[in-house]
């Protein structure tokens, strides 16, 4: 649904905050993946067996991140590459 033009928008810059969408932690783990819009840390990638052949959502993996870098480094690089900033931007739209 597209919000109306008079919708109220509240935007907050959270800075370079990173959290795994599975466990809410994981900054210092190595590697990780992006599944759709969900960033998954290295530990959750392993425990959820995401990179194994029988993982049911394998076709939704957008990126497999560098195992030589921390999850945080990988997420910040991805944000910078795709949005131009490393910062997490939260926007709430209400009408």
Contact map, one row per residue, 1 for C-alpha under 8 A:
11100000000000000000000000000000000000000000000000000000000000000000000000000000000000000000000
11110000000000000000000000000000000000000000000000000000000000000000000000000000000000000000000
11111010000000000000000000000000000000000000000000000000000000000000000000000000000000000000111
01111110000000000000000000000000000000000000000000000000000000000000000000000000000000000000001
00111110000000000000000000000000000000000000000000000000000000000000000000000000000000000000000
00011111000000000000000000000000000000000000000000000000000000000000000000000000000000000000001
00111111100000000000000000000000000000000000000000000000000000000000000000000000000000000000111
00000111110000000000000000000000000000000000000000000000000000000000000000000000000000000000111
00000011111000000000000000000000000000000000000000000000000000000000000000000000000000000011110
00000001111100000000000000000000000000000000000000000000000000000000000000000000000000000011100
00000000111110000000000000000000000000000000000000000000000000000000000000000000000000001111000
00000000011111000000000000000000000000000000000000000000000000000000000000000000000000001110000
00000000001111100000000000000000000000000000000000000000000000000000000000000000000000111100000
00000000000111111000000000000000000000000000000000000000000000000000000000000000000000111100000
00000000000011111000000000000000000000000000000000000000000000000000000000000000000001111000000
00000000000001111100000000000000000000000000000000000000000000000000000000010000000001110000000
00000000000001111110000000000000000000000000000000000000000000000000000000000000000000110000000
00000000000000011111000010100000000000000000000000000000000000000000000100110000000000010000000
00000000000000001111101111100000000000100000000000000000000000000000000100000000000000000000000
00000000000000000111111111100000000001111000000000000000000000000000000000000000000000000000000
00000000000000000011111100000000000001111000000000000000000000000000000000000000000000000000000
00000000000000000001111100000000000000111001000000000000000000000000000000000000000000000000000
00000000000000000011111111000000000000000001000000000000000000000000000000000000000000000000000
00000000000000000011111111000000000000000000000000000000000000000000000000000000000000000000000
00000000000000000111001111100000000000001000000000000000000000000000000000000000000000000000000
00000000000000000011001111111000000000001110000000000000000000000000001100000000000000000000000
00000000000000000111000011111000000000001000000000000000000000000000011100000000000000000000000
00000000000000000000000001111100000000000000000000000000000000000000011100000000000000000000000
00000000000000000000000001111111000000001110000000000000000000000000011000000000000000000000000
00000000000000000000000000011111000000001110000000000000000000000111111000000000000000000000000
00000000000000000000000000001111100000001100000000000000000000011111111001000000000000000000000
00000000000000000000000000001111110000111111100000000000000000011110001001000000000000000000000
00000000000000000000000000000011111000111100100000000000000011111000000000000000000000000000000
00000000000000000000000000000001111111110000000000000000000011111000000000000000000000000000000
00000000000000000000000000000000111111110000000000000000000111100000000000000000000000000000000
00000000000000000000000000000000011111000000000000000000000111000000000000000000000000000000000
00000000000000000000000000000000011111100000000000000000000000000000000000000000000000000000000
00000000000000000001100000000000011111110000000000000000000000000000000000000000000000000000000
00000000000000000011110000000001111011111000000000000000000000000000000000100000000000000000000
00000000000000000001110000000001111001111101100000000000000000000000000000000000000000000000000
00000000000000000001110011101111100000111111100000000000000000000000001000000000000000000000000
00000000000000000000000001001111100000011111110000000000000000000010001000000000000000000000000
00000000000000000000000001001101000000001111111000000000000000000000000000000000000000000000000
00000000000000000000011000000001000000011111111100000000000000000000000000000000000000000000000
00000000000000000000000000000001100000011111111111100000000000000000000000000000000000000000000
00000000000000000000000000000000000000000111111111100000000000000000000000000000000000000000000
00000000000000000000000000000000000000000011111111000000000000000000000000000000000000000000000
00000000000000000000000000000000000000000001111111000000000000000000000000000000000000000000000
00000000000000000000000000000000000000000000111111110010000000000000000000000000000000000000000
00000000000000000000000000000000000000000000111111110010010000000000000000000000000000000000000
00000000000000000000000000000000000000000000110011111010010000000000000000000000000000000000000
00000000000000000000000000000000000000000000000011111110000000000000000000000000000000000000000
00000000000000000000000000000000000000000000000000111110010000000000000000000000000000000000000
00000000000000000000000000000000000000000000000000011111000000000000000000000000000000000000000
00000000000000000000000000000000000000000000000011111111110000000000000000000000000000000000000
00000000000000000000000000000000000000000000000000000111110000000000000000000000000000000000000
00000000000000000000000000000000000000000000000000000011111110000000000000000000000000000000000
00000000000000000000000000000000000000000000000001101011111110000000000000000000000000000000000
00000000000000000000000000000000000000000000000000000000111110000000000000000000000000000000000
00000000000000000000000000000000001100000000000000000000111111000000000000000000000000000000000
00000000000000000000000000000000111100000000000000000000111111110000000000000000000000000000000
00000000000000000000000000000000111100000000000000000000000111110000000000000000000000000000000
00000000000000000000000000000000111000000000000000000000000011111000000000000000000000000000000
00000000000000000000000000000011110000000000000000000000000011111100000000000000000000000000000
00000000000000000000000000000011110000000000000000000000000000111110001001000000000000000000000
00000000000000000000000000000111000000000000000000000000000000011111100001000000000000000000000
00000000000000000000000000000111000000000100000000000000000000001111110000000000000000000000000
00000000000000000000000000000110000000000000000000000000000000000111110000000000000000000000000
00000000000000000000000000000110000000000000000000000000000000000111111011000000000000000000000
00000000000000000000000000111110000000000000000000000000000000000011111111000000000000000000000
00000000000000000000000001111111000000001100000000000000000000001000111111100000000000000000000
00000000000000000110000001110000000000000000000000000000000000000000011111110000000000000000000
00000000000000000000000000000000000000000000000000000000000000000000111111111000000000000000000
00000000000000000000000000000011000000000000000000000000000000001100111111111100000000000000000
00000000000000000100000000000000000000100000000000000000000000000000001111111110000000000000000
00000000000000010100000000000000000000000000000000000000000000000000000111111111000001100000000
00000000000000000000000000000000000000000000000000000000000000000000000011111111100001000000000
00000000000000000000000000000000000000000000000000000000000000000000000001111111110000000000000
00000000000000000000000000000000000000000000000000000000000000000000000000111111111111100000000
00000000000000000000000000000000000000000000000000000000000000000000000000011111111111000000000
00000000000000000000000000000000000000000000000000000000000000000000000000001111111110000000000
00000000000000000000000000000000000000000000000000000000000000000000000000000111111100000000000
00000000000000000000000000000000000000000000000000000000000000000000000000000011111111000000000
00000000000000000000000000000000000000000000000000000000000000000000000000000011111111000000000
00000000000000000000000000000000000000000000000000000000000000000000000000000011101111100000000
00000000000000110000000000000000000000000000000000000000000000000000000000011011001111110000000
00000000000011111000000000000000000000000000000000000000000000000000000000010010000011111000000
00000000000011111100000000000000000000000000000000000000000000000000000000000000000001111100000
00000000001111100000000000000000000000000000000000000000000000000000000000000000000000111110000
00000000001111000000000000000000000000000000000000000000000000000000000000000000000000011111000
00000000111100000000000000000000000000000000000000000000000000000000000000000000000000001111100
00000000111000000000000000000000000000000000000000000000000000000000000000000000000000000111110
00100011110000000000000000000000000000000000000000000000000000000000000000000000000000000011111
00100011100000000000000000000000000000000000000000000000000000000000000000000000000000000001111
00110111000000000000000000000000000000000000000000000000000000000000000000000000000000000000111
